Amino acid sequence: MMNKLKTLLVSSVVGVVIAGCGGTSSAPIGGTLKGLSSGSTVQLLNNGINPIVLSANGFFTFPVTISAGGSYVVTVGTQPVGEACNVTNGVGVVDSNGSSVSNIVVNCVASTNSNNIVIGNLSGLPTGDFVTLTNTSTSGTDTLTLNVNGDFAFPTAVVTGDTYSVKLQSETSGLNCTLANTTGTIPKTGPITKVQVSCS
């Protein structure tokens, strides 16, 4: 009887110790990156610190977790060249259970605010197909592969006054893409005329 009582007492003490050492739950903070051009990078911050650099679209998560009840504010630290990224659902508070946060969305689109970026628009590309473009200037040759319709931007800035030339390098077999506004000179102010890529 005495041994059973000792066992119960020891079990109770161990249970209290384990419960006391449980600590506060913490949550990983993450979401989805969309629209980032191939070859580009974007830096994200959480609460102004803990930077991460992303180079591909898809799911991301910060390596540093936030404790239950703690606040998180996800912002763009450094924008990609020629693009503007905006954060949706980036501000919140981790619930009392420390549940992971995965609904943050970072959406990037080509920016027309820079006069040093060669920008364009792709239309008519079927789902699952791709088109690869090159831009040649004295700054070098940029290669950009696109698989979704919409605005795009080459990642390397071109010096004001320099000329550029965009060409079709490759495309999905059987696809027919035509280009317009493919050459020009980088102006001192304002964006260039968009390169137009039409596929069928």
C-alpha positions as CSV (number, residue, x, y, z in Angstrom):
1,M,0.0,0.0,0.0
2,M,2.8,2.3,0.9
3,N,4.7,1.6,-2.3
4,K,1.6,2.4,-4.4
5,L,1.2,5.7,-2.5
6,K,4.8,6.6,-3.2
7,T,4.4,5.7,-6.9
8,L,1.3,8.0,-7.1
9,L,3.1,10.9,-5.4
10,V,6.2,10.6,-7.6
11,S,3.9,10.4,-10.7
12,S,2.1,13.5,-9.6
13,V,5.3,15.5,-9.0
14,V,6.7,14.4,-12.4
15,G,3.4,15.5,-14.0
16,V,3.6,18.9,-12.4
17,V,7.2,19.4,-13.5
18,I,6.5,18.4,-17.1
19,A,3.5,20.7,-17.2
20,G,5.5,23.5,-15.8
21,C,8.3,23.0,-18.4
22,G,5.9,23.1,-21.4
23,G,6.6,26.7,-22.2
24,T,4.7,28.9,-24.5
25,S,3.7,27.6,-28.0
26,S,5.2,29.5,-30.9
27,A,4.1,29.6,-34.6
28,P,6.0,29.7,-37.9
29,I,5.0,32.7,-40.0
30,G,4.7,32.1,-43.8
31,G,2.6,32.3,-46.9
32,T,2.9,32.3,-50.7
33,L,5.0,34.4,-53.1
34,K,3.5,35.0,-56.5
35,G,4.6,36.8,-59.7
36,L,8.3,37.1,-59.1
37,S,10.2,37.0,-62.4
38,S,12.8,34.3,-63.0
39,G,16.2,35.5,-61.9
40,S,14.9,38.1,-59.5
41,T,15.0,38.2,-55.6
42,V,12.8,39.9,-53.0
43,Q,13.7,40.4,-49.3
44,L,11.0,40.1,-46.7
45,L,11.1,41.2,-43.1
46,N,9.0,40.1,-40.1
47,N,8.6,42.9,-37.5
48,G,11.4,44.8,-39.2
49,I,14.0,42.1,-38.6
50,N,14.7,38.4,-39.5
51,P,15.2,39.0,-43.2
52,I,14.7,36.2,-45.7
53,V,15.5,36.4,-49.4
54,L,13.3,34.6,-51.9
55,S,14.2,33.8,-55.5
56,A,11.3,31.6,-56.5
57,N,7.5,31.7,-56.3
58,G,5.7,29.3,-53.9
59,F,5.4,28.8,-50.2
60,F,7.8,30.5,-47.8
61,T,8.3,30.6,-44.0
62,F,10.4,32.7,-41.7
63,P,13.0,30.6,-39.7
64,V,12.2,32.6,-36.5
65,T,8.8,31.7,-34.9
66,I,6.5,34.0,-33.0
67,S,5.1,33.1,-29.5
68,A,1.4,32.7,-28.9
69,G,-0.1,36.1,-28.4
70,G,2.8,37.8,-30.2
71,S,2.3,40.1,-33.2
72,Y,3.8,39.8,-36.6
73,V,4.2,42.4,-39.4
74,V,5.5,41.1,-42.7
75,T,6.9,43.8,-45.0
76,V,9.1,44.0,-48.1
77,G,12.6,44.9,-47.2
78,T,14.1,45.1,-50.6
79,Q,12.1,45.2,-53.8
80,P,13.2,43.1,-56.9
81,V,14.7,45.1,-59.7
82,G,11.9,46.2,-62.1
83,E,9.1,44.9,-59.9
84,A,6.9,46.0,-57.1
85,C,5.8,43.5,-54.4
86,N,2.9,44.0,-52.1
87,V,2.0,42.1,-49.0
88,T,-1.6,40.9,-48.1
89,N,-2.6,39.5,-44.7
90,G,0.9,40.5,-43.4
91,V,-0.3,41.9,-40.0
92,G,-1.7,39.8,-37.3
93,V,-1.5,38.1,-33.8
94,V,-0.6,34.5,-33.2
95,D,-3.5,32.7,-31.5
96,S,-3.2,31.2,-28.0
97,N,-2.5,27.8,-29.4
98,G,0.5,29.0,-31.4
99,S,-1.1,27.9,-34.6
100,S,1.0,28.4,-37.7
101,V,0.3,31.3,-40.0
102,S,0.3,30.5,-43.7
103,N,-2.2,32.9,-45.3
104,I,0.2,35.7,-46.1
105,V,0.4,36.6,-49.8
106,V,3.2,38.5,-51.5
107,N,2.3,39.4,-55.0
108,C,4.9,40.9,-57.4
109,V,4.2,42.7,-60.7
110,A,6.4,44.6,-63.2
111,S,7.0,48.1,-62.2
112,T,6.8,51.0,-64.7
113,N,8.2,53.5,-62.2
114,S,11.8,52.9,-63.2
115,N,13.2,54.2,-66.5
116,N,16.1,51.8,-66.4
117,I,14.0,48.6,-66.7
118,V,13.0,46.8,-69.9
119,I,9.4,45.9,-69.3
120,G,6.7,44.2,-71.4
121,N,3.4,42.3,-71.5
122,L,2.7,38.7,-72.5
123,S,-0.7,37.6,-73.7
124,G,-2.3,34.5,-75.3
125,L,0.1,32.0,-73.6
126,P,-1.8,28.7,-72.9
127,T,-1.6,27.1,-69.5
128,G,1.4,24.9,-69.2
129,D,3.4,26.5,-72.0
130,F,6.4,28.8,-71.8
131,V,8.3,31.4,-73.7
132,T,11.9,32.4,-73.2
133,L,13.1,36.0,-74.1
134,T,16.5,37.6,-74.2
135,N,17.4,41.3,-73.8
136,T,20.7,42.4,-75.1
137,S,22.4,45.7,-74.2
138,T,25.9,47.0,-73.2
139,S,24.9,46.0,-69.7
140,G,24.9,42.3,-70.8
141,T,22.3,39.8,-71.9
142,D,19.3,39.0,-69.8
143,T,17.3,35.8,-70.2
144,L,13.7,35.6,-68.9
145,T,11.4,32.5,-69.0
146,L,7.7,33.3,-68.7
147,N,4.9,30.8,-68.0
148,V,2.0,33.1,-67.2
149,N,0.4,36.0,-69.0
150,G,0.7,39.5,-67.8
151,D,3.4,42.2,-67.3
152,F,7.0,41.2,-67.0
153,A,10.4,42.9,-66.4
154,F,13.9,41.9,-67.2
155,P,15.9,41.8,-63.9
156,T,19.0,43.7,-64.9
157,A,18.8,47.5,-65.1
158,V,20.0,49.1,-68.3
159,V,22.0,52.4,-68.3
160,T,20.2,55.5,-69.4
161,G,20.8,56.3,-73.0
162,D,21.8,52.7,-73.8
163,T,19.9,50.7,-76.4
164,Y,18.2,47.4,-75.8
165,S,17.0,44.6,-78.1
166,V,14.5,41.9,-77.0
167,K,14.3,38.6,-79.0
168,L,12.5,35.3,-78.7
169,Q,14.9,32.6,-77.7
170,S,12.6,29.6,-77.4
171,E,9.0,28.6,-76.8
172,T,6.9,25.5,-76.3
173,S,6.9,23.3,-79.4
174,G,3.9,24.2,-81.6
175,L,3.5,27.7,-80.0
176,N,3.6,30.7,-82.2
177,C,4.6,34.0,-80.5
178,T,5.3,37.3,-82.1
179,L,7.0,40.4,-80.6
180,A,6.5,44.1,-81.0
181,N,8.3,47.2,-79.6
182,T,11.5,45.1,-79.2
183,T,14.2,47.8,-79.6
184,G,14.7,51.2,-78.2
185,T,16.8,53.5,-76.0
186,I,16.5,53.9,-72.3
187,P,15.0,57.4,-71.7
188,K,16.2,59.8,-69.0
189,T,12.8,59.9,-67.4
190,G,9.8,57.7,-67.6
191,P,9.4,54.0,-68.7
192,I,10.0,52.6,-72.1
193,T,7.3,51.5,-74.5
194,K,6.3,48.0,-73.3
195,V,7.5,45.1,-75.3
196,Q,4.5,43.2,-76.5
197,V,4.6,39.4,-76.7
198,S,1.5,37.8,-78.3
199,C,1.1,34.0,-78.5
200,S,-1.3,31.7,-80.2
